[in-house]
Amino acid sequence: MDLASIVYLGVTFGMFVIFVLIVIRTYSKKRKDEGEIAKYQMLDDD
């Protein structure tokens, strides 16, 4: 493999890792609870 292939694989793997971290952060229990609080506050304001 030449240098361009190694860089391409590295960037692809890095983007995959970032995607996994975003999914984990989005669907974590703590984040879900914080999102639900804002929704219920908006409903209470009506």
C-alpha positions, 0 to 999 in steps of 0.5 A, a space after each residue: 500500500 502506498 502513502 495515499 491509501 494509508 492516509 485514506 484508510 486513516 481518515 475513513 477510520 477517523 470519521 467512523 470513530 467520530 460518528 460512533 462518538 456522536 451516536 453514543 453521546 446522542 443516545 446516552 441516558 443523561 442526554 436523553 433526560 436533559 432533552 426531555 426536560 426542555 420538551 416538558 418545559 415548553 409544554 408547561 409554558 402553553 
